Amino acid sequence: MSLRAYADRLLQESLREFDRSLQQRRDAAAAAAGALVGGARPLAGGRRAADMSRHRDGYSFEEGAFLAEELGQLREMVEQMACSVSEPDACLLLLSPDFMAPAATVANSTAAPPEPKANGPAEEALRSRLQRLIGTAGPGRAAEDPAGVTHLWQSLGGESYLFLTCPVIDAQGIRIGALGFAYKSPDQPVDVLDRGCHTAARLSAFMLEALRARTTLELDLVVAQKRVQHLRQVAETDQLSGLVNAASFEEKCRPRLQPGQPQAALVLLDVDLFKRVNDLYGHQFGDTYLKTVARALRSAFPEGTLLGRIGGDEFGALVELPSHGRAYLASLLTSCRNAILRATAMLGKPDLGRVSMGASLYPAQAEDFAGLFQLADAALYASKSTGRSTPTVFDEEGHQRFHNQQLSRRFAEALAGRRIVPYFQPIVDLQTGACHSAEVLARWVDPDRGVLPPQNFSAILGDYRLAEEMTRSLMLQALETFCDLRACGAAPPSLSINVTSFDLLNREFVFDVQTALLDAGVDWPALTMEVTEKVMLGEATGQIFRTLEELRMRGAKVALDDFGTGYGGLQHLGSWPIDILKIDRHFVSGLGAGPRNLAVVEALIAIAEKSGFEIVAEGIETPEQLRVLRAAHCTYGQGYLFARPVDAAHLAPAVRGFDLAAIA
């Protein structure tokens, strides 16, 4: 085979290899783009997959292995081409220092490609000539600048050698290396060898350019993949706490909950009274507080635990358990609570670091994320119901009433069957003993568990549909009772109905109430709508404000319930539509225990009097409390001292009035 034919064949093989490599790079780039948009991971196969893995693991120019395999193969091809024409004693290809400058820029490296080791004096002499040709001979040695092939006879060890050297020049006319051959006894004319050297140099230039382009594409892809990885990490991370965010927490939990995985526990953690911290110290301190809790969680849970921030003040953890799972988990939750208390104590504010925790066990209690979350959430509510700041592991018997999914289903059935019924507690005039009104309270008449108070089902009233349906059902039933008692002259003067934020956010709520009143034949002044301070924490231009204002304009009264326990009640007294203040039972229960409690109650009564509000004291249970409230000129009161909440059948005797002298 002639030298030109062999060179043409090598050129065609190189073109085909380069086209295949370029297509592979395009496919990989498309996969990376798909991962950026859709969250899928790019796939690669074969040797290129290993190459990319090597890049991802930190492979760099400085490690000295860059392009060694590819350049070695290229030199072998050049040597084979030369040997097909003649038998050179040495063949050497050197690259200029800036050969990989574009790729080095991508990889943030300036290291030169490695040079092959010299074998024997002929290669050493050839290397010296090639280094001078490309300008890398060292200080004080000027670079030669021939335009084509040069040949030189030189004696080495008493023997004469022919050295052929030629620059390797790319398509832009830039010298990217030099190629040389050494012959001790050439069997071809010098002009033939010159042409062969020139052809080999051109072929080397093309293959080197192809190699450089392919490598640059690979490095571009590495950079793109790193960007995808960074963006994915940003998308999955909560920026405040540095933990996994709510959207990714479930996704990352699922692989750990597959069959055959070790037993684990899902822990939900809620920072108690976080809203009060925000109100008292500001949102910036609140953020610092949450960051501190997140750091404490990292230090408390073992390595490998999946930690996430799944809500404003809620965190989640999926932790692997050993064989003695329950005992280990109880100890771990206690350690976690203590770690949070220690960390937040450094913030210099009182009453920080109190958290409620609920946990469920995989696979003993549930085998998927949804089931575990529901059970852990039920345990969390049980923890809060016991006074907060406690860790609780779900218990089938004790926590069933907090299991929201089952509870919601049963509650909806009870609503449909009118087993969610109104109970009534009289509100008494503390000066005369007459019944002033009756507060409507929800009770669940359960066939198996009897009459249940709201604390047994309050966990599910975060569902706006159930909350609104309950308010509507209780109002209609209460109005029916009111009309029946009014027909026989035994009705209370008015009804006081508790409403939720969901009711007040509903633009149709006022019209629903209007319809109910028309159907019952009851006027608006017979209704009082009770709301808590938390409901009034919005803006005075919001839907809740507008609904309350419209209710009041139509003739209903608005009562601010549990006054004194919220964090924004005082600032709303001057602007919100309010007629009645209800002093929370917490303040009333402390009457008689010391002068401070009395001072607080007297201050609240004074605020009501000077603001033109009616005042109602809740939770009156002892004659002493009644005497103190009457002496403080409290207008109205309610509590077990007068009557416990009763159903419709027993309301008539409760609204006839009370002999205060006998009670006190």
Secondary structure, 3 states (H helix, E strand, C coil): CCHHHHHHHHHHHHHHHHHHHHHHHHHHHHHHHHHHHHCCCCCCCHHHHHHHHHHHCCCCHHHCCCCHHHHHHHHHHHHHHHHHHCCCCEEEEEECCCCCHHHHHHHCCCCCCCCCCCCHHHHHHHHHHHHHHHCCCCCCCCCCCCCCCEEEEEEECCEEEEEEEEEEECCCCCEEEEEEEEECCCCCCHHHHHHHHHHHHHHHHHHHHHHHHHHHHHHHHHHHHHHHHHHHHHHHECCCCCCEEHHHHHHHHHHHHCCCCCCEEEEEEEECCHHHHHHHHCHHHHHHHHHHHHHHHHHHCCCCCEEEECCCCEEEEEEECCCCHHHHHHHHHHHHHHHHHHHHHCCCCCCCCCEEEEEEEECCCCCCHHHHHHHHHHHHHHHHHCCCCCEEECCCCCCHHHCHHHHHHHHHHHHHCCCEEEEEEEEEECCCCCEEEEEEEEEEEECCCEEECHHHCHHHCCCHHHHHHHHHHHHHHHHHHHHHHHHCCCCCCCEEEECCHHHHHCCCHHHHHHHHHHHHCCCHHHEEEEEEHHHHHCCCCCHHHHHHHHHHHHCCEEEEEEECCCCCHHHHCCCCCCCEEEECHHHHHCCCCCHHHHHHHHHHHHHHHHHCCEEEECCCCCHHHHHHHHHCCCCEECCCCCCCCECHHHHHHHCCCCCHHHHC
